[in-house]
Amino acid sequence: MVVPELRPWRAAKPHVVRLADAVRPRLARAAAATKPRLERLARAVKPQVAMGARPKAWQYTAGAATAGLALTAGVVTAAGPWDSSGQRTAERDRAVALGRAGGTDHGSAPGAPGRPRPAPSAGPVLTGLGGVSTVKSAPDGKALTDALTPLLKDPALGPRPAAAVIDVTTGRRLYGKASGTALTPASTTKVATAVAALSAMGADHRLTTRAALEPDTKEVVLVGGGDPTLTAREKAGPWASLRTLAAGTAAALADRGVREVTLSYDTTRYAGDEMHPIGVDGNLARVTPLMADEGRTDDSTSGPAQRVPDPAADAARRFGELLKSHGIKTTAPGPSKATTRAKTLAEVSSPPLSAVAERMLTNSDNDIAEALARQTAIATGGRADFAGAGKAISTQLRRLGLPVKGTAFKDGSGLNRADRLTPDLLTALLATAADPSHPELRPALTGLPVAGFTGTLTTRYTDGASGVVRAKTGTLSGVHTLAGTLVDEDGRLLAFAFMATDTDPGRPAATQQALDRIASALAACGCR
């Protein structure tokens, strides 16, 4: 379960002050619209409440009193159900805690000042994720066209931008411009990867790394299970620790009276090329089922960084050093394969897939994306290489009834320019993740960065729609995409996808700003 950290309120106060000014009017309207329903609910449950704890009022404070931002508990509760990982429950609990920050903090964000901090509770985002609209009917299509079409003509968006906007509650498309055209999606591909992986394996699935002993040869084999979040750092946090695995392995060997072993490592869980078609690149390590800290050579946890040439060999070497610190002498590690006779000495597992998928989306983590794509292939009986992973993603989405015609998945991260997605597919993915009948997919929404607060949107939307838009970004040279959810002026939850290709590679900031203006206009639009 991903539980937001508690940080000093003063660090978050400036963001929330802006958020309060932006969203106070619409929250007041939402509270007024839902109050009669809540009063009826209060009368209905009053006998049961009398037998237990007795809250003093049906209205709670969300975010912080310092910013004067209030949100009725009924509005938040009506947005359920919560996903099975507990992420939405955690967000709600933090939203009703006075003077505390809420949201998800998966690590540092490029361009963010100082150390990363969790986002203050963003009322519209928390309310909207439930997919339940309680205020007014969906925006009018003509009014949306009048509001969005001029903005899509911005030259910064290139010659052929595409867009789609749908009402999440009904699934009805409200606006479309070339919405069925398959374009290069860049990192918005990760939304598809998340949905495919969660549907194939479930939100509670964990990825396990183990150490096994070959009984006849005293060979210890470090078996990669495909966990891209395995860490060798002293402070592992919620992630699986190579140090813990080494300590457990050393203890198990000592119990057997073994003090010297041959060390090997097994990467046979994956097949095919380890090198992504983009070649050596700081955005992605070699794709292997065994790595520690994503093969990073610095202390970063996200974003581009220099990587070791062979992450599996590096992880095994570090594992050997850790064993040595516990009194176990090893040989230099080499590649091998654990036999069926090998006995597991110790193992460590990742957090639930829900948390791993959220980290992938929030930080736009390419290593996690490629790992989850291959794990999806394995879970569905496919070959764990780039081609098999792409096929598995497409197959899973088709099984969910999503519009995959014309799309192509050449990887799980979106780094491959041969990937093709449509605005229709991206919005359908988001709507399906919000569907109460698919709670296992909810992390595909809760992991999306919150505008102005978390992940790849930390430094964007500093005004206007800050805290109102939740979206996945996608950026390659000449390619910019944005897909996510927002709550409009009338409290309606909408899903959107804006895609721009053939943009000026020398003006990426202008294109991003153009996309942000469209999303902000949509959020501010009552449009009827």
ChimeraX attribute file (.defattr): number of C-alpha atoms within 10 A of each C-alpha:
attribute: neighborCount
match mode: 1-to-1
recipient: residues
	/A:1	18
	/A:2	23
	/A:3	18
	/A:4	20
	/A:5	16
	/A:6	14
	/A:7	16
	/A:8	11
	/A:9	17
	/A:10	12
	/A:11	13
	/A:12	21
	/A:13	19
	/A:14	13
	/A:15	20
	/A:16	25
	/A:17	16
	/A:18	17
	/A:19	26
	/A:20	21
	/A:21	13
	/A:22	18
	/A:23	20
	/A:24	17
	/A:25	11
	/A:26	18
	/A:27	23
	/A:28	13
	/A:29	15
	/A:30	23
	/A:31	20
	/A:32	13
	/A:33	15
	/A:34	16
	/A:35	17
	/A:36	11
	/A:37	12
	/A:38	19
	/A:39	12
	/A:40	10
	/A:41	13
	/A:42	14
	/A:43	9
	/A:44	11
	/A:45	10
	/A:46	11
	/A:47	10
	/A:48	10
	/A:49	12
	/A:50	10
	/A:51	8
	/A:52	8
	/A:53	8
	/A:54	10
	/A:55	10
	/A:56	7
	/A:57	8
	/A:58	13
	/A:59	17
	/A:60	18
	/A:61	17
	/A:62	29
	/A:63	29
	/A:64	24
	/A:65	13
	/A:66	13
	/A:67	18
	/A:68	15
	/A:69	21
	/A:70	21
	/A:71	24
	/A:72	22
	/A:73	20
	/A:74	19
	/A:75	25
	/A:76	24
	/A:77	15
	/A:78	17
	/A:79	19
	/A:80	21
	/A:81	19
	/A:82	20
	/A:83	21
	/A:84	19
	/A:85	20
	/A:86	17
	/A:87	24
	/A:88	27
	/A:89	19
	/A:90	18
	/A:91	23
	/A:92	24
	/A:93	14
	/A:94	23
	/A:95	28
	/A:96	23
	/A:97	17
	/A:98	15
	/A:99	23
	/A:100	22
	/A:101	31
	/A:102	28
	/A:103	30
	/A:104	29
	/A:105	24
	/A:106	25
	/A:107	18
	/A:108	21
	/A:109	24
	/A:110	16
	/A:111	10
	/A:112	16
	/A:113	11
	/A:114	8
	/A:115	8
	/A:116	17
	/A:117	26
	/A:118	22
	/A:119	29
	/A:120	30
	/A:121	28
	/A:122	30
	/A:123	27
	/A:124	27
	/A:125	21
	/A:126	24
	/A:127	28
	/A:128	28
	/A:129	27
	/A:130	26
	/A:131	26
	/A:132	22
	/A:133	24
	/A:134	18
	/A:135	17
	/A:136	13
	/A:137	13
	/A:138	23
	/A:139	22
	/A:140	13
	/A:141	16
	/A:142	13
	/A:143	15
	/A:144	20
	/A:145	15
	/A:146	11
	/A:147	16
	/A:148	21
	/A:149	15
	/A:150	10
	/A:151	16
	/A:152	24
	/A:153	14
	/A:154	15
	/A:155	15
	/A:156	23
	/A:157	29
	/A:158	19
	/A:159	14
	/A:160	17
	/A:161	24
	/A:162	24
	/A:163	27
	/A:164	25
	/A:165	29
	/A:166	25
	/A:167	23
	/A:168	30
	/A:169	18
	/A:170	13
	/A:171	16
	/A:172	12
	/A:173	19
	/A:174	20
	/A:175	21
	/A:176	22
	/A:177	19
	/A:178	15
	/A:179	24
	/A:180	20
	/A:181	20
	/A:182	21
	/A:183	25
	/A:184	29
	/A:185	33
	/A:186	26
	/A:187	28
	/A:188	28
	/A:189	27
	/A:190	30
	/A:191	31
	/A:192	27
	/A:193	35
	/A:194	33
	/A:195	26
	/A:196	28
	/A:197	31
	/A:198	27
	/A:199	21
	/A:200	21
	/A:201	18
	/A:202	18
	/A:203	23
	/A:204	15
	/A:205	17
	/A:206	18
	/A:207	22
	/A:208	17
	/A:209	23
	/A:210	19
	/A:211	26
	/A:212	23
	/A:213	25
	/A:214	17
	/A:215	11
	/A:216	8
	/A:217	9
	/A:218	17
	/A:219	20
	/A:220	27
	/A:221	29
	/A:222	33
	/A:223	26
	/A:224	26
	/A:225	26
	/A:226	25
	/A:227	29
	/A:228	29
	/A:229	27
	/A:230	27
	/A:231	23
	/A:232	22
	/A:233	13
	/A:234	10
	/A:235	10
	/A:236	15
	/A:237	9
	/A:238	12
	/A:239	20
	/A:240	24
	/A:241	25
	/A:242	27
	/A:243	22
	/A:244	18
	/A:245	24
	/A:246	29
	/A:247	18
	/A:248	19
	/A:249	25
	/A:250	24
	/A:251	19
	/A:252	16
	/A:253	20
	/A:254	15
	/A:255	10
	/A:256	9
	/A:257	9
	/A:258	14
	/A:259	17
	/A:260	18
	/A:261	18
	/A:262	18
	/A:263	24
	/A:264	25
	/A:265	25
	/A:266	22
	/A:267	21
	/A:268	18
	/A:269	18
	/A:270	24
	/A:271	16
	/A:272	14
	/A:273	13
	/A:274	16
	/A:275	15
	/A:276	17
	/A:277	13
	/A:278	11
	/A:279	11
	/A:280	14
	/A:281	14
	/A:282	13
	/A:283	17
	/A:284	27
	/A:285	27
	/A:286	23
	/A:287	28
	/A:288	28
	/A:289	25
	/A:290	30
	/A:291	32
	/A:292	24
	/A:293	22
	/A:294	30
	/A:295	25
	/A:296	20
	/A:297	11
	/A:298	10
	/A:299	9
	/A:300	14
	/A:301	18
	/A:302	24
	/A:303	16
	/A:304	16
	/A:305	19
	/A:306	16
	/A:307	20
	/A:308	18
	/A:309	12
	/A:310	16
	/A:311	22
	/A:312	27
	/A:313	23
	/A:314	17
	/A:315	26
	/A:316	27
	/A:317	20
	/A:318	18
	/A:319	25
	/A:320	25
	/A:321	18
	/A:322	20
	/A:323	23
	/A:324	16
	/A:325	13
	/A:326	17
	/A:327	14
	/A:328	20
	/A:329	18
	/A:330	20
	/A:331	13
	/A:332	13
	/A:333	21
	/A:334	15
	/A:335	15
	/A:336	16
	/A:337	15
	/A:338	21
	/A:339	11
	/A:340	7
	/A:341	11
	/A:342	18
	/A:343	15
	/A:344	17
	/A:345	19
	/A:346	21
	/A:347	20
	/A:348	23
	/A:349	19
	/A:350	22
	/A:351	20
	/A:352	18
	/A:353	24
	/A:354	30
	/A:355	25
	/A:356	29
	/A:357	30
	/A:358	26
	/A:359	27
	/A:360	28
	/A:361	31
	/A:362	27
	/A:363	27
	/A:364	29
	/A:365	25
	/A:366	27
	/A:367	24
	/A:368	27
	/A:369	30
	/A:370	31
	/A:371	26
	/A:372	31
	/A:373	30
	/A:374	33
	/A:375	28
	/A:376	29
	/A:377	28
	/A:378	20
	/A:379	15
	/A:380	18
	/A:381	11
	/A:382	17
	/A:383	21
	/A:384	24
	/A:385	22
	/A:386	26
	/A:387	16
	/A:388	23
	/A:389	28
	/A:390	24
	/A:391	20
	/A:392	29
	/A:393	30
	/A:394	20
	/A:395	17
	/A:396	22
	/A:397	21
	/A:398	14
	/A:399	11
	/A:400	14
	/A:401	11
	/A:402	18
	/A:403	18
	/A:404	19
	/A:405	14
	/A:406	12
	/A:407	17
	/A:408	19
	/A:409	26
	/A:410	21
	/A:411	29
	/A:412	29
	/A:413	30
	/A:414	28
	/A:415	24
	/A:416	20
	/A:417	18
	/A:418	14
	/A:419	22
	/A:420	20
	/A:421	26
	/A:422	28
	/A:423	28
	/A:424	26
	/A:425	23
	/A:426	29
	/A:427	29
	/A:428	24
	/A:429	27
	/A:430	27
	/A:431	24
	/A:432	22
	/A:433	28
	/A:434	30
	/A:435	21
	/A:436	17
	/A:437	10
	/A:438	15
	/A:439	21
	/A:440	25
	/A:441	28
	/A:442	31
	/A:443	30
	/A:444	29
	/A:445	28
	/A:446	29
	/A:447	31
	/A:448	30
	/A:449	30
	/A:450	31
	/A:451	29
	/A:452	24
	/A:453	31
	/A:454	30
	/A:455	32
	/A:456	26
	/A:457	26
	/A:458	22
	/A:459	17
	/A:460	17
	/A:461	21
	/A:462	16
	/A:463	14
	/A:464	21
	/A:465	28
	/A:466	25
	/A:467	31
	/A:468	28
	/A:469	31
	/A:470	33
	/A:471	30
	/A:472	29
	/A:473	27
	/A:474	25
	/A:475	20
	/A:476	18
	/A:477	15
	/A:478	18
	/A:479	23
	/A:480	28
	/A:481	30
	/A:482	26
	/A:483	29
	/A:484	28
	/A:485	32
	/A:486	30
	/A:487	28
	/A:488	26
	/A:489	22
	/A:490	23
	/A:491	24
	/A:492	26
	/A:493	27
	/A:494	32
	/A:495	29
	/A:496	29
	/A:497	29
	/A:498	29
	/A:499	31
	/A:500	27
	/A:501	22
	/A:502	16
	/A:503	21
	/A:504	16
	/A:505	14
	/A:506	9
	/A:507	12
	/A:508	19
	/A:509	11
	/A:510	16
	/A:511	23
	/A:512	20
	/A:513	15
	/A:514	19
	/A:515	24
	/A:516	20
	/A:517	18
	/A:518	18
	/A:519	29
	/A:520	20
	/A:521	19
	/A:522	24
	/A:523	23
	/A:524	18
	/A:525	18
	/A:526	19
	/A:527	18
	/A:528	12
